[in-house]
Amino acid sequence: MLCFTKEDKEAKLIVPLTPKGLESWLQEQPVSTKNWIANNGFIAKERQICLVPDTQGNISRVLLGISAKEPVVSFSGLAKQLPTAHYKINLHDINKSDHWKIFLYWALDSYCFSRYKKNDALKKPTLYMPDPQVAHYAEGIYLVRDLINTPAEDMGPVQLSEKVKDIAATYGAEFKEIIGDDLLEQNYPAIYHVGRAGHQAPRLLDMHWGDPQHEKWVLVGKGVCFDSGGLDLKPSSNMRLMKKDMGGAAHALGLAQLIMAMNLPINLRLLIPAVENAIDSHAYRPGDVLATRKGLTVEVGNTDAEGRLVLADALAEAVTEKPDRIIDFATLTGAARVALGTEIPVYFTNCEMLKNSLEQGAAMAKESIWQLPLHKPYRSHIESAIADLSNDANTPFGGAITAALFLQEFVDDSIPWIHFDIMAWNVTSKPGSPEGGEAMGLLSCIKMLEAN
């Protein structure tokens, strides 16, 4: 639940101050206020707060220390430090173009995944927020976090399908799904074989929204609702967080919701291959050769490289309508985390103009993303002696690149395409970024789409 209201009556004012600004502000205050601030040791150090009481002892104002160089970042963490009350921020001395980010920090600070906790009704401070667009951003990020944080028992292919269906109904979008054996009949063999061992049938979720006259964008998300590694079983330490392996699907759905909520002039299609990479007598095996929707065959070098297999069929379908743009999101490789750590999403693209648009979006969002190259010579690492491709590179190096090159085999060169390889998880808690599921690159994408 977002802690925003459109009502500013009786709101307690939050006053952001630099150390220099504090000196000027104090000159206009009564002696009692000056003494209170001095006695509390408030010097407007970054993120330092001071609750200023009225004559009855109630909070009348909140002073917040901010950085002169990066004032917006100083608001991160504020919502968790304040007592329950209704607040309003004095933004007169803050650049207007930065107001949305300050409101968003409040929302991200207020987030808590409490589905399984008894104290889920805890009261939180609320903030007067007049900009509905920021609420849309926050709702999109909350959706991504909630989906990723939900355990696989309650967020399998069936439950993920129900969530997409509900969102489609909310915004008047068309929804359909192809389930189980129908995947084979309708030529999605890779999705079928990866997911056939799961206790919930594999499926392809498909949503359409928007005016066909507008630019066509297809969003694709890896929806591996739990990844055991298959017969190439992961060690337990690596399996612990694998409820997050549908993080790509969560991102694609979160971005789709943002597009629809903001009514952007986009002809949207969302494709999510939803499976569980499980183990039973039906599990696909190392050494198997799988057919794909495009007609290319893939030798299975490792059953734990399943994400690229389900995405292959989804991407092959995505290109059939000759869209103007394709974006896919996937928690695809540990190699991307080795390269850039857990906090910076990797992206690849086959289009310089699309790269420039995305980087401009990232700059507007003040979000870190990083491009890695689609280095063609590495294509030889995913060759197979008995099939068109191998899903497991013959080298331990450049794993994020070889995975992206695998996916590129299923995307027409003529269609601008972005592939995000994301962590989708905060390994530690920081202001605005609690440990758990996280949206990465989402704001960059929506800012790019808004400016499109």
KOLBA-334492 format. One record per residue (C-alpha): residue number from 1; x, y, z; residue in three letters. Coordinates in steps of 0.5 Angstrom, whole numbers, always signed. Layout:
// residues N
{NUM, {X, Y, Z}, "ALA"} ...
***
This chain:
// residues 452
{1, {+0, +0, +0}, "MET"} {2, {+3, +7, -2}, "LEU"} {3, {+4, +12, +4}, "CYS"} {4, {+1, +18, +0}, "PHE"} {5, {-5, +22, +0}, "THR"} {6, {-7, +28, -4}, "LYS"} {7, {-9, +32, +2}, "GLU"} {8, {-5, +37, +5}, "ASP"} {9, {-9, +39, +11}, "LYS"} {10, {-6, +39, +18}, "GLU"} {11, {+1, +36, +15}, "ALA"} {12, {+7, +37, +19}, "LYS"} {13, {+12, +41, +14}, "LEU"} {14, {+19, +38, +13}, "ILE"} {15, {+24, +43, +12}, "VAL"} {16, {+30, +41, +8}, "PRO"} {17, {+36, +45, +10}, "LEU"} {18, {+44, +45, +8}, "THR"} {19, {+49, +47, +14}, "PRO"} {20, {+49, +54, +10}, "LYS"} {21, {+41, +54, +9}, "GLY"} {22, {+40, +53, +17}, "LEU"} {23, {+44, +59, +19}, "GLU"} {24, {+39, +63, +15}, "SER"} {25, {+33, +59, +17}, "TRP"} {26, {+35, +60, +24}, "LEU"} {27, {+35, +68, +24}, "GLN"} {28, {+28, +68, +23}, "GLU"} {29, {+26, +63, +29}, "GLN"} {30, {+24, +65, +36}, "PRO"} {31, {+29, +64, +41}, "VAL"} {32, {+26, +57, +44}, "SER"} {33, {+27, +54, +37}, "THR"} {34, {+34, +56, +36}, "LYS"} {35, {+35, +53, +43}, "ASN"} {36, {+31, +47, +42}, "TRP"} {37, {+36, +46, +35}, "ILE"} {38, {+42, +47, +39}, "ALA"} {39, {+40, +43, +45}, "ASN"} {40, {+39, +37, +40}, "ASN"} {41, {+45, +38, +36}, "GLY"} {42, {+42, +39, +29}, "PHE"} {43, {+47, +42, +25}, "ILE"} {44, {+44, +40, +18}, "ALA"} {45, {+49, +34, +17}, "LYS"} {46, {+46, +30, +11}, "GLU"} {47, {+40, +26, +13}, "ARG"} {48, {+40, +28, +20}, "GLN"} {49, {+33, +30, +22}, "ILE"} {50, {+31, +34, +28}, "CYS"} {51, {+23, +34, +30}, "LEU"} {52, {+21, +41, +32}, "VAL"} {53, {+15, +41, +37}, "PRO"} {54, {+10, +46, +38}, "ASP"} {55, {+8, +50, +45}, "THR"} {56, {+4, +43, +46}, "GLN"} {57, {+10, +39, +45}, "GLY"} {58, {+7, +36, +39}, "ASN"} {59, {+11, +35, +32}, "ILE"} {60, {+10, +42, +28}, "SER"} {61, {+16, +41, +23}, "ARG"} {62, {+21, +36, +21}, "VAL"} {63, {+28, +39, +19}, "LEU"} {64, {+32, +35, +15}, "LEU"} {65, {+40, +36, +13}, "GLY"} {66, {+41, +35, +6}, "ILE"} {67, {+47, +35, +1}, "SER"} {68, {+48, +42, -3}, "ALA"} {69, {+51, +37, -8}, "LYS"} {70, {+46, +32, -8}, "GLU"} {71, {+40, +34, -5}, "PRO"} {72, {+35, +29, -7}, "VAL"} {73, {+39, +23, -5}, "VAL"} {74, {+39, +26, +2}, "SER"} {75, {+31, +24, +2}, "PHE"} {76, {+33, +17, +2}, "SER"} {77, {+31, +13, +8}, "GLY"} {78, {+27, +19, +11}, "LEU"} {79, {+20, +15, +11}, "ALA"} {80, {+23, +10, +16}, "LYS"} {81, {+26, +15, +21}, "GLN"} {82, {+19, +19, +22}, "LEU"} {83, {+14, +17, +27}, "PRO"} {84, {+7, +16, +24}, "THR"} {85, {+4, +22, +22}, "ALA"} {86, {+2, +26, +16}, "HIS"} {87, {+7, +30, +13}, "TYR"} {88, {+9, +35, +7}, "LYS"} {89, {+15, +37, +4}, "ILE"} {90, {+18, +44, +3}, "ASN"} {91, {+20, +44, -4}, "LEU"} {92, {+21, +51, -6}, "HIS"} {93, {+29, +51, -6}, "ASP"} {94, {+29, +44, -10}, "ILE"} {95, {+30, +44, -17}, "ASN"} {96, {+23, +42, -20}, "LYS"} {97, {+25, +37, -24}, "SER"} {98, {+28, +33, -18}, "ASP"} {99, {+21, +33, -14}, "HIS"} {100, {+19, +26, -17}, "TRP"} {101, {+25, +23, -15}, "LYS"} {102, {+24, +25, -8}, "ILE"} {103, {+17, +23, -7}, "PHE"} {104, {+19, +16, -10}, "LEU"} {105, {+24, +15, -5}, "TYR"} {106, {+19, +16, +0}, "TRP"} {107, {+15, +11, -3}, "ALA"} {108, {+21, +6, -4}, "LEU"} {109, {+23, +7, +4}, "ASP"} {110, {+16, +6, +6}, "SER"} {111, {+15, -1, +2}, "TYR"} {112, {+15, -7, +6}, "CYS"} {113, {+13, -15, +4}, "PHE"} {114, {+9, -17, +10}, "SER"} {115, {+4, -22, +7}, "ARG"} {116, {+7, -27, +12}, "TYR"} {117, {+7, -23, +18}, "LYS"} {118, {+2, -22, +23}, "LYS"} {119, {+4, -14, +24}, "ASN"} {120, {+2, -13, +17}, "ASP"} {121, {-3, -7, +19}, "ALA"} {122, {+3, -3, +22}, "LEU"} {123, {+2, +5, +21}, "LYS"} {124, {+6, +8, +17}, "LYS"} {125, {+8, +16, +16}, "PRO"} {126, {+4, +19, +10}, "THR"} {127, {+6, +24, +5}, "LEU"} {128, {+2, +29, +1}, "TYR"} {129, {+4, +28, -6}, "MET"} {130, {+0, +32, -12}, "PRO"} {131, {+4, +28, -17}, "ASP"} {132, {+0, +22, -20}, "PRO"} {133, {+5, +20, -24}, "GLN"} {134, {+10, +18, -18}, "VAL"} {135, {+5, +14, -15}, "ALA"} {136, {+5, +10, -22}, "HIS"} {137, {+12, +9, -21}, "TYR"} {138, {+12, +7, -14}, "ALA"} {139, {+6, +2, -16}, "GLU"} {140, {+10, -1, -21}, "GLY"} {141, {+16, -2, -17}, "ILE"} {142, {+12, -5, -11}, "TYR"} {143, {+9, -10, -16}, "LEU"} {144, {+16, -12, -18}, "VAL"} {145, {+18, -13, -11}, "ARG"} {146, {+12, -17, -9}, "ASP"} {147, {+12, -22, -14}, "LEU"} {148, {+20, -23, -13}, "ILE"} {149, {+19, -24, -6}, "ASN"} {150, {+13, -29, -6}, "THR"} {151, {+15, -36, -5}, "PRO"} {152, {+15, -41, -11}, "ALA"} {153, {+9, -45, -7}, "GLU"} {154, {+5, -38, -8}, "ASP"} {155, {+8, -36, -14}, "MET"} {156, {+8, -42, -19}, "GLY"} {157, {+6, -41, -26}, "PRO"} {158, {-1, -42, -25}, "VAL"} {159, {-1, -36, -20}, "GLN"} {160, {+4, -32, -24}, "LEU"} {161, {-2, -33, -30}, "SER"} {162, {-7, -31, -25}, "GLU"} {163, {-3, -24, -23}, "LYS"} {164, {-2, -22, -31}, "VAL"} {165, {-10, -24, -32}, "LYS"} {166, {-12, -19, -26}, "ASP"} {167, {-8, -14, -29}, "ILE"} {168, {-10, -15, -36}, "ALA"} {169, {-17, -14, -34}, "ALA"} {170, {-16, -8, -30}, "THR"} {171, {-13, -4, -36}, "TYR"} {172, {-18, -7, -41}, "GLY"} {173, {-12, -11, -44}, "ALA"} {174, {-13, -18, -48}, "GLU"} {175, {-10, -24, -45}, "PHE"} {176, {-9, -31, -47}, "LYS"} {177, {-5, -37, -45}, "GLU"} {178, {-2, -43, -48}, "ILE"} {179, {-2, -49, -43}, "ILE"} {180, {+2, -56, -42}, "GLY"} {181, {+1, -60, -48}, "ASP"} {182, {-2, -55, -52}, "ASP"} {183, {+5, -52, -52}, "LEU"} {184, {+8, -58, -57}, "LEU"} {185, {+1, -57, -61}, "GLU"} {186, {+3, -50, -62}, "GLN"} {187, {+10, -50, -63}, "ASN"} {188, {+13, -48, -57}, "TYR"} {189, {+17, -54, -55}, "PRO"} {190, {+23, -51, -51}, "ALA"} {191, {+18, -48, -46}, "ILE"} {192, {+14, -55, -46}, "TYR"} {193, {+21, -59, -45}, "HIS"} {194, {+24, -54, -39}, "VAL"} {195, {+17, -54, -35}, "GLY"} {196, {+14, -61, -36}, "ARG"} {197, {+17, -64, -30}, "ALA"} {198, {+14, -58, -26}, "GLY"} {199, {+8, -60, -21}, "HIS"} {200, {+4, -54, -25}, "GLN"} {201, {+4, -54, -32}, "ALA"} {202, {+9, -50, -36}, "PRO"} {203, {+5, -44, -40}, "ARG"} {204, {+6, -38, -45}, "LEU"} {205, {+3, -32, -42}, "LEU"} {206, {+1, -27, -47}, "ASP"} {207, {-2, -20, -46}, "MET"} {208, {-4, -15, -52}, "HIS"} {209, {-6, -8, -50}, "TRP"} {210, {-6, -1, -54}, "GLY"} {211, {-8, +2, -61}, "ASP"} {212, {-5, -2, -66}, "PRO"} {213, {-4, +5, -70}, "GLN"} {214, {+2, +6, -65}, "HIS"} {215, {+9, +4, -64}, "GLU"} {216, {+9, -4, -63}, "LYS"} {217, {+13, -6, -57}, "TRP"} {218, {+14, -13, -54}, "VAL"} {219, {+16, -14, -47}, "LEU"} {220, {+19, -21, -46}, "VAL"} {221, {+20, -24, -39}, "GLY"} {222, {+24, -30, -36}, "LYS"} {223, {+18, -33, -32}, "GLY"} {224, {+22, -39, -28}, "VAL"} {225, {+18, -39, -22}, "CYS"} {226, {+23, -44, -19}, "PHE"} {227, {+30, -46, -21}, "ASP"} {228, {+33, -52, -18}, "SER"} {229, {+38, -53, -24}, "GLY"} {230, {+34, -59, -26}, "GLY"} {231, {+38, -66, -27}, "LEU"} {232, {+44, -61, -26}, "ASP"} {233, {+42, -60, -19}, "LEU"} {234, {+44, -53, -16}, "LYS"} {235, {+48, -54, -9}, "PRO"} {236, {+43, -52, -4}, "SER"} {237, {+47, -45, -2}, "SER"} {238, {+45, -43, -10}, "ASN"} {239, {+38, -45, -10}, "MET"} {240, {+36, -41, -3}, "ARG"} {241, {+34, -35, -7}, "LEU"} {242, {+31, -39, -14}, "MET"} {243, {+24, -36, -12}, "LYS"} {244, {+27, -30, -15}, "LYS"} {245, {+28, -33, -22}, "ASP"} {246, {+22, -31, -25}, "MET"} {247, {+25, -24, -24}, "GLY"} {248, {+25, -22, -31}, "GLY"} {249, {+17, -24, -32}, "ALA"} {250, {+16, -19, -26}, "ALA"} {251, {+20, -13, -29}, "HIS"} {252, {+16, -14, -36}, "ALA"} {253, {+10, -14, -32}, "LEU"} {254, {+12, -8, -28}, "GLY"} {255, {+14, -5, -34}, "LEU"} {256, {+7, -7, -38}, "ALA"} {257, {+3, -4, -32}, "GLN"} {258, {+7, +2, -32}, "LEU"} {259, {+5, +3, -39}, "ILE"} {260, {-2, +2, -39}, "MET"} {261, {-3, +6, -32}, "ALA"} {262, {+0, +12, -36}, "MET"} {263, {-4, +11, -42}, "ASN"} {264, {+3, +11, -46}, "LEU"} {265, {+2, +11, -54}, "PRO"} {266, {+4, +4, -55}, "ILE"} {267, {+2, -2, -58}, "ASN"} {268, {+4, -7, -53}, "LEU"} {269, {+5, -14, -52}, "ARG"} {270, {+7, -18, -46}, "LEU"} {271, {+10, -25, -47}, "LEU"} {272, {+12, -29, -41}, "ILE"} {273, {+14, -36, -41}, "PRO"} {274, {+12, -39, -34}, "ALA"} {275, {+15, -46, -32}, "VAL"} {276, {+19, -49, -26}, "GLU"} {277, {+25, -52, -27}, "ASN"} {278, {+24, -58, -23}, "ALA"} {279, {+26, -66, -23}, "ILE"} {280, {+22, -72, -24}, "ASP"} {281, {+22, -78, -29}, "SER"} {282, {+20, -73, -34}, "HIS"} {283, {+25, -68, -33}, "ALA"} {284, {+29, -66, -39}, "TYR"} {285, {+36, -69, -39}, "ARG"} {286, {+44, -66, -41}, "PRO"} {287, {+45, -69, -48}, "GLY"} {288, {+38, -68, -50}, "ASP"} {289, {+37, -64, -57}, "VAL"} {290, {+31, -59, -56}, "LEU"} {291, {+27, -56, -62}, "ALA"} {292, {+25, -49, -62}, "THR"} {293, {+20, -45, -65}, "ARG"} {294, {+25, -42, -69}, "LYS"} {295, {+27, -49, -72}, "GLY"} {296, {+34, -48, -69}, "LEU"} {297, {+36, -54, -65}, "THR"} {298, {+39, -54, -58}, "VAL"} {299, {+44, -59, -55}, "GLU"} {300, {+43, -59, -47}, "VAL"} {301, {+50, -58, -44}, "GLY"} {302, {+47, -56, -38}, "ASN"} {303, {+40, -56, -35}, "THR"} {304, {+41, -51, -31}, "ASP"} {305, {+42, -46, -37}, "ALA"} {306, {+34, -46, -38}, "GLU"} {307, {+32, -39, -38}, "GLY"} {308, {+35, -38, -45}, "ARG"} {309, {+31, -44, -47}, "LEU"} {310, {+24, -41, -45}, "VAL"} {311, {+26, -34, -48}, "LEU"} {312, {+28, -37, -54}, "ALA"} {313, {+21, -39, -56}, "ASP"} {314, {+18, -33, -53}, "ALA"} {315, {+23, -29, -57}, "LEU"} {316, {+22, -33, -63}, "ALA"} {317, {+14, -31, -62}, "GLU"} {318, {+16, -24, -61}, "ALA"} {319, {+19, -22, -68}, "VAL"} {320, {+13, -25, -71}, "THR"} {321, {+9, -19, -71}, "GLU"} {322, {+15, -15, -74}, "LYS"} {323, {+15, -10, -68}, "PRO"} {324, {+18, -4, -67}, "ASP"} {325, {+22, -5, -61}, "ARG"} {326, {+23, -11, -56}, "ILE"} {327, {+26, -11, -49}, "ILE"} {328, {+27, -18, -45}, "ASP"} {329, {+29, -18, -38}, "PHE"} {330, {+32, -24, -35}, "ALA"} {331, {+35, -27, -28}, "THR"} {332, {+40, -30, -33}, "LEU"} {333, {+47, -31, -31}, "THR"} {334, {+52, -31, -25}, "GLY"} {335, {+57, -28, -30}, "ALA"} {336, {+53, -21, -30}, "ALA"} {337, {+54, -21, -23}, "ARG"} {338, {+61, -22, -23}, "VAL"} {339, {+62, -17, -28}, "ALA"} {340, {+58, -11, -25}, "LEU"} {341, {+56, -14, -18}, "GLY"} {342, {+49, -15, -15}, "THR"} {343, {+47, -7, -16}, "GLU"} {344, {+48, -6, -23}, "ILE"} {345, {+44, -9, -29}, "PRO"} {346, {+47, -11, -35}, "VAL"} {347, {+44, -10, -42}, "TYR"} {348, {+46, -11, -49}, "PHE"} {349, {+43, -8, -55}, "THR"} {350, {+43, -9, -63}, "ASN"} {351, {+41, -2, -64}, "CYS"} {352, {+46, +4, -63}, "GLU"} {353, {+39, +9, -63}, "MET"} {354, {+36, +5, -58}, "LEU"} {355, {+42, +5, -53}, "LYS"} {356, {+42, +12, -54}, "ASN"} {357, {+35, +13, -52}, "SER"} {358, {+36, +8, -46}, "LEU"} {359, {+42, +11, -43}, "GLU"} {360, {+38, +18, -44}, "GLN"} {361, {+32, +15, -40}, "GLY"} {362, {+37, +12, -35}, "ALA"} {363, {+40, +19, -34}, "ALA"} {364, {+33, +22, -33}, "MET"} {365, {+32, +16, -28}, "ALA"} {366, {+39, +17, -24}, "LYS"} {367, {+39, +10, -25}, "GLU"} {368, {+46, +6, -26}, "SER"} {369, {+46, +1, -32}, "ILE"} {370, {+51, -2, -36}, "TRP"} {371, {+52, -4, -43}, "GLN"} {372, {+56, -10, -45}, "LEU"} {373, {+58, -12, -52}, "PRO"} {374, {+55, -17, -57}, "LEU"} {375, {+62, -20, -58}, "HIS"} {376, {+61, -24, -65}, "LYS"} {377, {+67, -28, -64}, "PRO"} {378, {+64, -31, -58}, "TYR"} {379, {+59, -34, -62}, "ARG"} {380, {+63, -40, -63}, "SER"} {381, {+63, -42, -56}, "HIS"} {382, {+56, -44, -56}, "ILE"} {383, {+56, -48, -62}, "GLU"} {384, {+55, -56, -62}, "SER"} {385, {+57, -62, -66}, "ALA"} {386, {+50, -65, -66}, "ILE"} {387, {+45, -59, -66}, "ALA"} {388, {+45, -52, -69}, "ASP"} {389, {+47, -49, -62}, "LEU"} {390, {+49, -51, -55}, "SER"} {391, {+45, -48, -49}, "ASN"} {392, {+52, -48, -45}, "ASP"} {393, {+58, -45, -47}, "ALA"} {394, {+65, -49, -48}, "ASN"} {395, {+68, -44, -44}, "THR"} {396, {+67, -41, -37}, "PRO"} {397, {+69, -34, -39}, "PHE"} {398, {+64, -29, -42}, "GLY"} {399, {+58, -32, -39}, "GLY"} {400, {+53, -26, -40}, "ALA"} {401, {+56, -25, -47}, "ILE"} {402, {+55, -32, -49}, "THR"} {403, {+48, -32, -46}, "ALA"} {404, {+46, -26, -50}, "ALA"} {405, {+49, -28, -56}, "LEU"} {406, {+45, -35, -56}, "PHE"} {407, {+38, -30, -55}, "LEU"} {408, {+40, -26, -61}, "GLN"} {409, {+40, -32, -65}, "GLU"} {410, {+32, -32, -64}, "PHE"} {411, {+31, -24, -66}, "VAL"} {412, {+31, -21, -73}, "ASP"} {413, {+37, -17, -74}, "ASP"} {414, {+32, -12, -77}, "SER"} {415, {+29, -11, -70}, "ILE"} {416, {+32, -6, -65}, "PRO"} {417, {+32, -11, -58}, "TRP"} {418, {+35, -10, -51}, "ILE"} {419, {+36, -15, -47}, "HIS"} {420, {+37, -14, -39}, "PHE"} {421, {+41, -19, -35}, "ASP"} {422, {+39, -17, -28}, "ILE"} {423, {+40, -19, -21}, "MET"} {424, {+33, -17, -19}, "ALA"} {425, {+35, -18, -11}, "TRP"} {426, {+38, -13, -6}, "ASN"} {427, {+43, -17, -2}, "VAL"} {428, {+43, -12, +4}, "THR"} {429, {+38, -7, +6}, "SER"} {430, {+40, +0, +4}, "LYS"} {431, {+35, +7, +5}, "PRO"} {432, {+30, +6, +0}, "GLY"} {433, {+32, -1, -2}, "SER"} {434, {+30, -7, +3}, "PRO"} {435, {+34, -14, +2}, "GLU"} {436, {+29, -18, -2}, "GLY"} {437, {+26, -17, -9}, "GLY"} {438, {+28, -11, -13}, "GLU"} {439, {+26, -7, -20}, "ALA"} {440, {+33, -6, -24}, "MET"} {441, {+33, -2, -30}, "GLY"} {442, {+25, -1, -30}, "LEU"} {443, {+25, +7, -29}, "LEU"} {444, {+31, +7, -34}, "SER"} {445, {+26, +4, -39}, "CYS"} {446, {+20, +8, -37}, "ILE"} {447, {+23, +14, -38}, "LYS"} {448, {+26, +12, -44}, "MET"} {449, {+18, +10, -46}, "LEU"} {450, {+16, +17, -44}, "GLU"} {451, {+21, +21, -48}, "ALA"} {452, {+19, +16, -54}, "ASN"} 
***
